[in-house]
Amino acid sequence: MTQTEAIKNLLEAVAAGYVSPVKALEKLKHFTFEPVKDFAKIDHHRQLRTGFPEVIWGSGKTPTQIAQIMKAMADKSPIVMATRIEPEVYEQLQLKVNNLTYYPLARICALIPTTSLIKHSGRISILTAGTADLPVAEEAAVTAELCGFKVKRLWDVGVAGIHRLLSHKEIIYEADVLIVVAGMEGALPSVVAGMADCPVIGVPTSVGYGTSFAGVAPLLTMLNSCAAGIGVVNIDNGFGAAILAGQILRTAERIRN
């Protein structure tokens, strides 16, 4: 039985009164996946189950594999995106996938719907300590925008020149969730969390000299912050920070409604 046939049978059972809508929704949340050749299994129902569709991790996959996965997702996902796509990989992908948009700094490829992307209330503000943190920050920003959230960017406001941050205090005060991206010693999230009345997500980056240990030093700084209200994701994980921020805002929407 194909996935389409199974869904049709389930809907007919609901229409006939054999299965309640609540039971059907639970079944759909954990429905089957779609194989792509012998190298991937697409979780089409992740959007229904978690609120966000499956996203393709591009690193380590061939352009052909990525293209085939994107095509399989195109008709069944509200947004199709692949992360960690290097420029040379994109050059090959655009020959295989039509209407592909590339965000070079974020290293994200996406098939974007024609309708408005903004569909959630609340604002995610994203700050970086330095310009070198921008690739990770843009990964977070583009991911959040593609998932339907409003994003405000504020770059290069690290603690070495704290007046730069203090001159933009309104961005901190107006945010509903803050993502703060920093390498080196990773102090910026602690400073921001001491000023903010919303959740702060710290993102350590691998930017820094030798004793930053490719992001371990800022990671430990953020984990050991004395400022309350900070959550920390893994090193260079801008994507994960955006999804966490989105879940916070979606939960707030659900509570209000």
C-alpha positions in Angstrom: 0.0 0.0 0.0 1.3 3.4 -1.0 1.4 6.4 1.3 -1.4 8.1 -0.7 -3.5 5.0 -0.5 -3.0 4.7 3.3 -3.9 8.3 3.8 -7.0 7.9 1.6 -8.1 4.8 3.6 -7.7 6.7 6.9 -9.7 9.7 5.6 -12.5 7.4 4.4 -12.5 5.8 7.8 -12.9 9.2 9.4 -15.7 10.1 7.0 -17.5 6.8 7.8 -17.2 7.4 11.5 -15.0 4.4 12.2 -12.0 6.6 13.3 -12.3 9.9 15.2 -10.6 13.0 13.9 -8.4 13.1 17.0 -7.3 9.5 16.4 -6.6 10.2 12.7 -4.5 13.2 13.6 -2.4 11.1 15.9 -1.9 8.5 13.2 -0.9 11.2 10.7 1.6 12.7 13.1 3.6 9.4 13.0 2.9 8.4 9.4 5.3 6.6 7.2 8.3 8.1 5.3 9.2 8.2 1.7 12.4 6.5 0.5 14.6 8.3 -2.1 16.6 5.7 -3.9 18.6 3.8 -1.4 20.2 6.8 0.5 17.4 8.8 2.1 14.1 8.5 3.9 12.1 11.7 3.9 9.9 12.5 6.9 7.1 14.3 5.2 5.0 14.5 8.4 7.6 16.3 10.5 5.8 19.6 9.8 2.6 18.2 11.3 4.4 16.5 14.2 6.8 19.3 15.3 5.7 22.4 13.5 8.7 22.6 11.1 9.4 20.6 8.0 12.4 18.4 7.6 15.5 20.3 6.5 18.3 18.8 4.4 21.8 18.7 5.9 23.9 19.4 2.8 27.4 18.7 4.1 28.6 15.2 3.1 25.8 14.6 0.5 26.5 14.8 -3.2 24.8 17.4 -5.4 22.8 14.6 -7.0 21.5 13.3 -3.7 20.6 16.8 -2.5 18.7 17.5 -5.8 16.8 14.2 -5.6 15.7 14.8 -2.0 14.7 18.4 -2.8 12.6 17.3 -5.7 10.9 14.6 -3.6 10.0 17.2 -1.0 8.9 19.9 -3.3 5.2 19.0 -3.6 4.7 18.0 0.0 6.6 20.5 2.1 5.7 24.2 2.6 9.4 25.1 2.4 12.3 23.0 1.1 15.7 24.1 2.3 19.2 22.6 2.5 21.9 23.9 4.9 25.7 24.0 4.6 25.7 24.3 0.8 29.0 25.5 -0.5 29.1 27.7 -3.6 30.5 25.0 -5.8 27.8 22.6 -4.7 25.1 25.3 -5.5 26.5 25.7 -9.0 25.8 22.1 -9.6 22.4 22.1 -7.8 21.0 25.0 -9.9 21.5 22.9 -13.0 19.4 20.1 -11.4 16.7 21.9 -9.5 14.6 24.7 -11.0 13.8 28.0 -9.2 16.4 27.5 -6.5 17.4 30.4 -4.3 20.9 30.6 -2.7 21.9 32.5 0.3 25.7 32.5 0.0 26.7 33.9 3.5 24.2 31.5 5.2 25.2 28.7 2.9 21.5 27.8 2.5 19.6 26.7 -0.7 15.8 26.9 -0.7 12.7 26.5 -2.9 10.6 29.5 -1.7 6.8 29.5 -2.0 5.2 32.4 -3.9 3.0 33.4 -0.9 4.3 35.5 2.0 6.8 33.8 4.3 5.7 35.8 7.4 3.1 33.7 9.2 4.0 33.8 12.9 3.8 36.7 15.4 6.7 37.9 17.4 10.2 39.0 16.4 13.5 37.2 16.6 16.4 39.6 16.9 19.9 38.2 16.1 23.1 39.9 17.3 26.7 39.1 16.6 29.8 39.9 18.5 31.9 40.3 15.4 31.8 40.3 11.6 33.5 36.9 11.5 30.4 35.5 13.2 28.1 36.5 10.3 28.0 33.1 8.5 26.5 31.4 11.6 24.2 34.4 12.3 22.9 34.5 8.8 22.2 30.7 8.9 20.0 31.5 11.9 18.4 34.5 10.3 17.6 32.9 6.9 16.3 29.7 8.6 14.0 31.8 10.8 12.7 33.8 7.9 12.1 30.8 5.7 10.2 29.2 8.6 7.9 32.3 8.7 9.3 34.6 11.4 10.2 38.3 11.4 13.9 38.8 12.0 15.9 41.9 13.0 19.7 41.8 12.5 22.3 43.7 14.5 25.9 42.9 13.6 29.3 43.6 15.2 28.3 44.8 18.7 30.7 42.7 20.8 31.9 43.6 24.3 35.3 45.0 23.1 33.3 48.1 22.1 30.3 47.8 24.4 29.0 51.3 23.4 28.1 49.8 20.0 25.6 47.5 21.7 24.3 50.2 24.1 23.5 52.5 21.3 21.0 49.9 20.0 19.3 49.0 23.2 15.9 49.3 21.6 16.6 46.2 19.5 17.1 44.2 22.7 14.0 45.7 24.4 11.7 45.1 21.4 12.7 41.5 20.8 10.6 38.5 21.7 13.5 36.1 21.4 17.2 37.0 21.1 19.8 34.9 19.4 23.3 36.1 20.3 26.2 34.7 18.2 29.8 35.1 19.5 33.2 33.5 19.2 36.4 34.4 21.0 35.5 34.3 24.8 31.8 34.4 24.1 30.8 37.1 26.6 28.1 38.8 24.6 25.1 36.6 25.5 25.7 37.3 29.2 25.7 41.0 28.7 22.6 40.9 26.5 20.7 38.6 28.9 21.4 41.1 31.7 19.4 43.7 29.7 16.7 41.6 28.1 13.3 40.5 29.4 12.9 37.7 26.9 14.7 34.3 26.2 18.3 34.6 25.0 19.8 31.8 22.9 23.6 31.8 22.9 25.4 30.4 19.8 29.1 29.9 20.3 31.2 30.1 17.1 34.5 28.5 16.1 36.0 32.0 15.6 39.0 32.8 17.7 42.7 32.2 18.5 44.1 28.8 19.5 42.9 28.8 23.1 39.3 29.3 22.0 39.6 25.6 21.0 37.4 26.0 17.9 34.5 27.3 19.9 34.8 25.3 23.1 35.9 28.4 25.1 32.8 30.5 24.1 30.6 27.5 24.6 31.8 27.1 28.2 31.5 30.8 28.8 27.9 30.7 27.8 27.1 27.6 29.7 28.6 29.2 32.8 26.9 32.6 32.5 25.6 34.1 35.7 22.9 35.9 33.7 19.6 34.0 33.9 17.5 33.1 30.9 20.2 31.9 28.6 19.9 28.7 26.6 22.9 27.5 24.6 23.1 25.5 21.4 26.1 23.7 19.9 29.1 25.4 18.3 28.3 27.1 14.9 24.7 25.8 15.1 22.8 28.8 13.8 20.1 26.6 12.3 19.4 25.0 15.7 19.2 28.4 17.4 16.6 29.5 14.8 14.4 26.4 15.3 14.6 26.8 19.1 13.6 30.5 18.8 10.7 29.5 16.5 9.5 26.9 18.9 9.4 29.4 21.7 7.4 31.8 19.7 5.0 29.1 18.4 4.4 27.9 21.9 3.6 31.5 23.0 1.1 31.7 20.1 -0.6 28.5 21.2 -0.9 29.6 24.8 -2.4 33.0 23.7 -4.9 31.2 21.5 
